[in-house]
Amino acid sequence: MQVHVEDISSVQKKITIEIPVERVNEEIEKAYSAIQKKAKIQGFRPGKAPMQLIKRTYSDAMRDDVMRRLYQDTLYKAMDEHKVEPLDSPTIESDILEAGVPFKYSALFDVMPQILLNEYTGLIVNKEKYVANPESIDGELKRMQENMAQLIPLDEDAAIENGHTVSVDYSVAVEGSPEENSGAQTAEVEVGTGKLIPGFEEQLIGLKASESKEFTLELPANGDDAEATGKKGIFSVTVKEIKRKELPELDDEFAQQFGEYNTMADLREKMTEYHEKHEQERIENELKERVIQALIKKNPLDVPESMVKRQLDHMFENLKNRLKSQQMTLDMMGLDAEGFRARFRDDAIDKVKGGLLLMALVEKENISVSDDDLASHYEKIAAGNAEMLDRIKEYYSSNQNAKHSIISEIKEDKAISYLIDHAVVTDVTAEQLKTA
């Protein structure tokens, strides 16, 4: 058996294998003999059909069987002898298998690139300065106030204004196609939010309860009926009820509705504390991303396509799960699987590059994980819940694959911390960061 290993690129290899004619003939005869014993051919008892008839009838089945066995018997042996470790299933190209002729085939597959860390200390990165922002707290309090608002029905003489919440019955017909009438529907509209098609809410202003109005609007491109897009819609609307939003006062009584707070000052202080914590976490996470990007820039490398594909699959599943938890779909975002992969391919490539470089740094700097590191990580997951902590410890002590995954995650975090500790970090404002 002749074996030739060829480097197609830094992340792809090709093995070409030629199997001598004697082995080919032997395997072909062996396959036909096995087929003959089981073949069911009309006019012959099993195992009694003449070999010439078997060969004419089952040549394709023989080829499939022999080629499969030759691949299994020779490819992985050749990989082992030449110390080749594929990352995925190979792509096979072969000659046609024939008796009396050597059989030649090739296998193309991805391999892990050789990673040489040239520069990983002294990386230059910017870090956003944390700046307290009382306006963000005011905005969050406003959202909480809106969520606690009550809707108070207005009397019959009240006319609709911006900010009112209105219950309406409506129907819509496509101009020139009266048969395309939507039929009566009911909706609740907060006038002035612009959530409905352009012009609809404005048409309601000034109407009173029980009043009706007919008006024409252009149907939008994102409407449910694609054929009606751009056409005129004739709307018939009847106002059923008008309500005004009554906001609670932002006082101590408001704060007390959230449990542990006695005064508005207590609530604002805790919200400020939470906001600062989350902002600091965001700033740290963004710094980590920047130092990884700096590492990639200083240590360019090719990455295997199979790893990029797996990363994209992982990102895609995560997105679908997040959207599902928010009762959303990919369609709502104007994305499908193909569009997602095209849009986020560069991100996936960077994640693979970053992961490979961090793994190389872990090995180069002999970064390890101690029992104390694991204990701290478990406590972080448990978030102060003693009962949960015991269950977490038990789970990881009995599940070695999960424990190995956690250890890899901790090593990666330590590698990133190493990069930051040995980087040149400059504190800049958010505005400076945008223009950097």
C-alpha positions as CSV (number, residue, x, y, z in Angstrom):
1,M,0.0,0.0,0.0
2,Q,1.4,3.4,-1.0
3,V,0.5,6.4,1.1
4,H,1.3,10.1,0.3
5,V,0.4,12.9,2.7
6,E,0.1,16.4,1.3
7,D,-0.3,19.8,3.1
8,I,-3.0,21.6,1.2
9,S,-2.9,24.6,3.6
10,S,-1.9,25.1,7.3
11,V,-5.3,23.7,8.2
12,Q,-6.0,21.1,5.6
13,K,-4.2,17.8,4.6
14,K,-4.8,15.3,1.9
15,I,-3.9,11.6,2.1
16,T,-3.7,9.7,-1.1
17,I,-3.7,5.9,-0.8
18,E,-3.0,3.3,-3.6
19,I,-4.0,-0.3,-2.8
20,P,-2.2,-2.9,-4.9
21,V,-4.1,-5.0,-7.4
22,E,-3.7,-8.2,-5.4
23,R,-5.5,-6.8,-2.4
24,V,-8.2,-5.4,-4.7
25,N,-8.8,-8.7,-6.4
26,E,-8.9,-10.6,-3.1
27,E,-11.5,-8.2,-1.6
28,I,-13.7,-8.3,-4.7
29,E,-13.8,-12.1,-4.7
30,K,-14.5,-12.1,-1.0
31,A,-17.4,-9.7,-1.5
32,Y,-18.9,-11.7,-4.3
33,S,-18.7,-14.9,-2.3
34,A,-20.5,-13.3,0.6
35,I,-23.2,-11.9,-1.7
36,Q,-23.6,-15.3,-3.4
37,K,-24.5,-17.0,-0.1
38,K,-27.3,-14.6,0.6
39,A,-28.5,-13.6,-2.9
40,K,-32.1,-14.3,-3.8
41,I,-32.4,-14.7,-7.6
42,Q,-35.5,-16.2,-9.2
43,G,-35.0,-19.8,-10.3
44,F,-32.1,-20.5,-7.9
45,R,-31.9,-21.6,-4.3
46,P,-29.9,-19.2,-2.0
47,G,-26.2,-19.8,-2.5
48,K,-26.7,-21.7,-5.8
49,A,-26.8,-18.9,-8.3
50,P,-23.8,-19.0,-10.7
51,M,-21.1,-16.5,-10.0
52,Q,-21.2,-14.9,-13.4
53,L,-24.9,-14.1,-12.8
54,I,-24.0,-12.7,-9.3
55,K,-21.3,-10.5,-10.8
56,R,-23.7,-9.1,-13.4
57,T,-26.5,-8.5,-11.0
58,Y,-24.6,-7.2,-7.9
59,S,-21.6,-5.3,-9.2
60,D,-22.7,-2.0,-7.6
61,A,-23.4,-3.7,-4.2
62,M,-19.9,-5.3,-4.4
63,R,-18.2,-2.0,-5.1
64,D,-20.0,-0.3,-2.2
65,D,-19.0,-3.1,0.2
66,V,-15.4,-3.4,-1.0
67,M,-14.7,0.4,-1.1
68,R,-16.2,0.8,2.4
69,R,-14.0,-2.0,3.8
70,L,-10.9,-0.6,2.1
71,Y,-11.5,2.8,3.5
72,Q,-12.0,1.4,7.0
73,D,-8.9,-0.8,6.8
74,T,-6.5,1.6,5.2
75,L,-7.4,5.2,5.9
76,Y,-7.3,5.3,9.7
77,K,-4.2,3.1,9.7
78,A,-2.5,5.6,7.4
79,M,-3.6,8.5,9.6
80,D,-2.2,6.8,12.6
81,E,1.1,5.9,11.0
82,H,1.6,9.5,9.8
83,K,0.3,11.0,13.0
84,V,-2.5,12.9,11.3
85,E,-5.4,13.9,13.5
86,P,-8.5,15.0,11.5
87,L,-10.9,17.4,13.0
88,D,-13.9,16.1,11.0
89,S,-15.0,13.4,8.6
90,P,-12.9,13.4,5.5
91,T,-14.1,14.2,2.0
92,I,-13.3,11.1,-0.2
93,E,-12.5,11.1,-3.9
94,S,-11.7,7.8,-5.6
95,D,-11.2,6.0,-8.8
96,I,-13.7,3.4,-10.0
97,L,-13.1,0.1,-8.3
98,E,-12.3,-2.6,-10.9
99,A,-10.8,-6.1,-10.8
100,G,-7.2,-6.3,-12.0
101,V,-6.5,-2.6,-11.4
102,P,-4.9,-0.9,-8.3
103,F,-7.5,1.1,-6.4
104,K,-6.5,4.7,-5.6
105,Y,-8.4,7.2,-3.5
106,S,-7.7,10.4,-1.6
107,A,-9.1,11.9,1.7
108,L,-9.3,15.6,2.3
109,F,-9.8,16.8,5.9
110,D,-9.2,19.7,8.3
111,V,-6.5,19.6,10.9
112,M,-5.6,21.7,13.8
113,P,-3.2,24.6,12.8
114,Q,0.2,24.8,14.4
115,I,-0.1,27.9,16.6
116,L,3.0,30.0,17.3
117,L,2.4,32.7,19.9
118,N,4.7,35.5,18.8
119,E,3.3,38.5,20.7
120,Y,1.0,38.2,23.7
121,T,2.4,40.6,26.3
122,G,2.4,44.4,26.0
123,L,-0.8,44.3,23.9
124,I,-2.2,47.9,23.6
125,V,-5.9,48.1,24.5
126,N,-8.3,50.8,25.6
127,K,-10.7,50.5,28.6
128,E,-13.8,52.6,29.0
129,K,-13.9,54.7,32.2
130,Y,-16.9,54.1,34.3
131,V,-18.9,57.3,34.7
132,A,-21.9,57.4,37.0
133,N,-25.1,58.4,35.1
134,P,-28.0,59.5,37.3
135,E,-30.1,60.0,34.1
136,S,-30.0,56.2,33.5
137,I,-31.5,55.7,37.0
138,D,-34.2,58.3,36.3
139,G,-35.0,56.5,33.0
140,E,-35.3,53.1,34.8
141,L,-37.5,54.6,37.5
142,K,-39.7,56.1,34.7
143,R,-40.0,52.6,33.1
144,M,-41.0,51.1,36.5
145,Q,-43.5,53.9,37.0
146,E,-45.0,53.2,33.5
147,N,-45.2,49.5,34.4
148,M,-47.1,50.4,37.6
149,A,-49.5,52.8,35.8
150,Q,-53.3,52.3,36.0
151,L,-55.7,52.9,33.1
152,I,-58.6,55.1,34.2
153,P,-61.7,55.1,31.9
154,L,-62.8,58.6,30.8
155,D,-66.4,59.8,30.5
156,E,-68.3,59.9,27.2
157,D,-67.5,63.5,26.5
158,A,-63.7,63.0,26.5
159,A,-61.9,63.2,23.2
160,I,-58.9,61.1,22.3
161,E,-55.5,62.7,22.8
162,N,-51.9,61.5,22.6
163,G,-51.2,59.2,25.5
164,H,-54.7,57.8,25.8
165,T,-55.2,54.1,25.5
166,V,-58.2,53.4,23.2
167,S,-60.2,50.2,22.6
168,V,-61.5,50.2,19.0
169,D,-63.4,47.9,16.6
170,Y,-62.1,48.1,13.1
171,S,-62.1,46.5,9.7
172,V,-60.0,47.2,6.6
173,A,-60.7,46.7,2.9
174,V,-58.1,46.9,0.1
175,E,-59.0,49.7,-2.3
176,G,-60.2,48.3,-5.6
177,S,-60.6,44.8,-4.0
178,P,-63.7,45.0,-1.8
179,E,-63.7,41.2,-1.4
180,E,-60.4,41.5,0.6
181,N,-62.1,42.8,3.7
182,S,-60.4,41.8,7.0
183,G,-63.7,41.6,8.9
184,A,-64.3,43.1,12.3
185,Q,-61.4,43.1,14.7
186,T,-60.7,44.6,18.1
187,A,-57.6,46.3,19.1
188,E,-56.2,48.3,22.1
189,V,-54.1,51.3,21.0
190,E,-51.9,53.6,23.0
191,V,-52.1,56.7,20.9
192,G,-48.8,58.4,20.1
193,T,-46.5,55.4,20.4
194,G,-46.4,54.8,16.7
195,K,-46.7,51.1,17.0
196,L,-49.4,50.7,14.4
197,I,-49.2,51.5,10.6
198,P,-48.2,55.1,9.9
199,G,-51.2,57.5,10.2
200,F,-53.6,55.2,12.0
201,E,-53.1,56.6,15.5
202,E,-53.3,60.2,14.3
203,Q,-56.7,59.5,12.7
204,L,-58.1,58.6,16.1
205,I,-57.2,62.0,17.8
206,G,-60.4,64.0,18.6
207,L,-62.8,61.0,18.4
208,K,-65.1,60.3,21.3
209,A,-66.5,57.0,22.7
210,S,-69.0,55.4,20.3
211,E,-67.9,57.6,17.4
212,S,-66.9,56.0,14.1
213,K,-64.6,57.2,11.3
214,E,-63.5,55.9,7.9
215,F,-60.1,56.8,6.5
216,T,-57.6,55.6,3.9
217,L,-54.0,54.7,4.5
218,E,-51.2,53.1,2.4
219,L,-50.7,49.5,3.6
220,P,-47.1,48.9,4.7
221,A,-44.4,46.6,3.3
222,N,-44.3,44.6,6.5
223,G,-48.1,43.8,6.4
224,D,-49.4,40.3,6.7
225,D,-50.7,40.3,3.2
226,A,-47.8,40.7,0.8
227,E,-50.1,41.2,-2.2
228,A,-51.7,44.2,-0.5
229,T,-48.3,46.0,0.1
230,G,-48.3,49.5,-1.2
231,K,-52.0,49.5,-1.9
232,K,-54.6,51.8,-0.2
233,G,-56.4,50.3,2.8
234,I,-59.9,51.7,3.7
235,F,-60.2,51.5,7.5
236,S,-63.6,51.7,9.3
237,V,-63.1,52.4,13.0
238,T,-65.5,52.6,16.0
239,V,-64.2,53.8,19.4
240,K,-65.4,51.6,22.2
241,E,-63.6,53.1,25.2
242,I,-61.0,55.7,26.1
243,K,-58.7,55.5,29.1
244,R,-56.0,57.7,30.5
245,K,-52.8,56.5,32.0
246,E,-52.4,57.4,35.7
247,L,-48.8,57.2,36.9
248,P,-48.1,56.5,40.6
249,E,-46.0,59.1,42.4
250,L,-42.3,58.4,42.8
251,D,-42.5,58.5,46.5
252,D,-41.7,56.3,49.5
253,E,-45.0,54.4,49.0
254,F,-43.9,53.6,45.5
255,A,-40.5,52.3,46.7
256,Q,-42.2,50.0,49.3
257,Q,-44.0,48.1,46.6
258,F,-40.7,46.6,45.7
259,G,-40.2,44.8,49.0
260,E,-37.1,45.6,51.0
261,Y,-37.1,49.4,50.5
262,N,-38.6,51.8,53.0
263,T,-37.9,55.1,51.2
264,M,-37.4,56.3,47.7
265,A,-33.8,57.1,48.6
266,D,-33.2,53.4,49.6
267,L,-34.6,52.3,46.2
268,R,-32.5,54.8,44.2
269,E,-29.4,53.9,46.2
270,K,-29.8,50.1,45.4
271,M,-30.6,50.8,41.8
272,T,-27.5,52.9,41.5
273,E,-25.5,50.1,43.1
274,Y,-26.9,47.6,40.6
275,H,-26.4,49.9,37.7
276,E,-22.7,50.5,38.6
277,K,-22.2,46.7,39.0
278,H,-23.7,45.9,35.6
279,E,-21.8,48.7,33.9
280,Q,-18.5,47.6,35.4
281,E,-19.2,44.0,34.3
282,R,-20.0,45.3,30.8
283,I,-16.8,47.4,30.7
284,E,-14.7,44.4,31.9
285,N,-16.3,42.1,29.3
286,E,-15.7,44.6,26.5
287,L,-12.1,44.9,27.7
288,K,-11.7,41.1,27.4
289,E,-13.1,41.2,23.9
290,R,-10.6,44.0,22.9
291,V,-7.6,42.2,24.4
292,I,-8.6,39.0,22.5
293,Q,-8.9,41.0,19.3
294,A,-5.5,42.6,19.9
295,L,-4.1,39.0,20.4
296,I,-5.6,37.9,17.1
297,K,-4.2,40.9,15.3
298,K,-0.7,40.2,16.6
299,N,-0.9,36.5,15.9
300,P,-2.6,35.9,12.6
301,L,-3.6,32.3,11.8
302,D,-5.9,30.3,9.5
303,V,-8.7,28.4,11.0
304,P,-10.3,25.1,9.8
305,E,-13.6,25.5,8.1
306,S,-15.1,22.7,10.2
307,M,-14.4,24.6,13.4
308,V,-16.0,27.7,12.0
309,K,-19.1,25.7,11.0
310,R,-19.4,24.2,14.5
311,Q,-19.0,27.7,16.0
312,L,-21.7,29.1,13.7
313,D,-24.0,26.1,14.6
314,H,-23.4,26.8,18.3
315,M,-24.1,30.6,17.9
316,F,-27.2,29.8,15.9
317,E,-28.7,27.5,18.5
318,N,-28.0,30.0,21.3
319,L,-29.8,32.7,19.3
320,K,-32.8,30.5,18.7
321,N,-33.0,29.6,22.4
322,R,-32.7,33.3,23.5
323,L,-35.4,34.3,21.0
324,K,-37.6,31.4,22.2
325,S,-37.3,32.6,25.8
326,Q,-38.5,36.0,24.6
327,Q,-41.3,34.5,22.5
328,M,-39.7,35.6,19.3
329,T,-38.5,33.9,16.2
330,L,-35.8,34.3,13.5
331,D,-38.5,35.5,11.1
332,M,-39.3,38.4,13.3
333,M,-35.7,39.5,13.0
334,G,-35.7,39.0,9.2
335,L,-33.2,36.1,9.5
336,D,-33.0,32.5,8.4
337,A,-30.2,30.0,8.9
338,E,-28.4,30.9,5.7
339,G,-28.7,34.6,6.4
340,F,-27.5,34.2,10.0
341,R,-24.4,32.3,8.9
342,A,-23.5,34.9,6.3
343,R,-24.0,37.7,8.7
344,F,-22.1,36.3,11.6
345,R,-19.4,34.3,9.8
346,D,-16.7,36.8,10.6
347,D,-17.7,36.8,14.3
348,A,-17.5,33.0,14.3
349,I,-14.0,33.1,12.7
350,D,-12.8,35.5,15.4
351,K,-14.2,33.3,18.2
352,V,-12.4,30.3,16.8
353,K,-9.1,32.2,16.4
354,G,-9.4,33.6,19.9
355,G,-10.2,30.2,21.4
356,L,-7.2,28.6,19.7
357,L,-4.8,31.3,20.7
358,L,-6.0,31.3,24.3
359,M,-5.6,27.5,24.4
360,A,-2.0,28.0,23.1
361,L,-1.4,30.6,25.8
362,V,-2.7,28.2,28.5
363,E,-0.1,25.6,27.4
364,K,2.7,28.1,26.9
365,E,2.3,29.6,30.4
366,N,1.3,26.3,32.1
367,I,-1.9,27.8,33.3
368,S,-3.7,25.3,35.6
369,V,-6.8,25.1,37.7
370,S,-6.7,24.4,41.4
371,D,-9.3,23.0,43.7
372,D,-9.7,26.5,45.1
373,D,-10.4,27.8,41.6
374,L,-13.1,25.1,41.1
375,A,-14.6,25.9,44.5
376,S,-14.8,29.6,43.7
377,H,-16.4,28.9,40.3
378,Y,-19.1,26.7,42.0
379,E,-19.8,29.4,44.5
380,K,-20.2,31.9,41.7
381,I,-22.7,29.6,39.9
382,A,-24.6,29.0,43.1
383,A,-24.8,32.8,43.8
384,G,-25.1,32.4,47.6
385,N,-27.6,29.5,47.6
386,A,-26.1,26.9,49.9
387,E,-28.4,24.1,48.8
388,M,-27.7,24.9,45.2
389,L,-24.0,24.8,45.9
390,D,-24.2,21.3,47.3
391,R,-26.1,20.1,44.2
392,I,-23.5,21.8,41.9
393,K,-20.6,20.1,43.7
394,E,-22.3,16.8,43.5
395,Y,-23.1,17.2,39.8
396,Y,-19.6,18.1,38.7
397,S,-17.9,15.4,40.9
398,S,-20.0,12.7,39.2
399,N,-19.9,14.1,35.7
400,Q,-16.3,14.2,34.4
401,N,-17.2,15.7,31.0
402,A,-19.0,18.6,32.6
403,K,-16.1,19.1,35.0
404,H,-13.6,19.1,32.1
405,S,-15.7,21.7,30.4
406,I,-15.7,23.9,33.5
407,I,-11.9,23.5,33.9
408,S,-11.4,24.6,30.3
409,E,-13.6,27.6,30.9
410,I,-11.6,28.6,34.0
411,K,-8.3,28.2,32.1
412,E,-9.6,30.4,29.3
413,D,-10.7,33.1,31.9
414,K,-7.2,32.9,33.5
415,A,-5.5,33.2,30.1
416,I,-7.6,36.4,29.4
417,S,-6.7,37.8,32.8
418,Y,-3.0,37.1,32.0
419,L,-3.3,39.0,28.8
420,I,-4.9,42.0,30.6
421,D,-2.4,41.9,33.4
422,H,0.4,42.0,30.9
423,A,-1.2,44.5,28.5
424,V,-0.8,48.3,28.2
425,V,-4.3,49.4,29.2
426,T,-5.4,53.0,28.7
427,D,-8.5,54.4,30.4
428,V,-10.6,56.4,27.9
429,T,-14.1,57.9,27.8
430,A,-16.9,56.2,26.0
431,E,-16.8,59.0,23.3
432,Q,-13.0,58.5,22.8
433,L,-13.7,54.7,22.5
434,K,-16.1,55.3,19.6
435,T,-13.5,57.3,17.7
436,A,-10.5,55.1,18.5
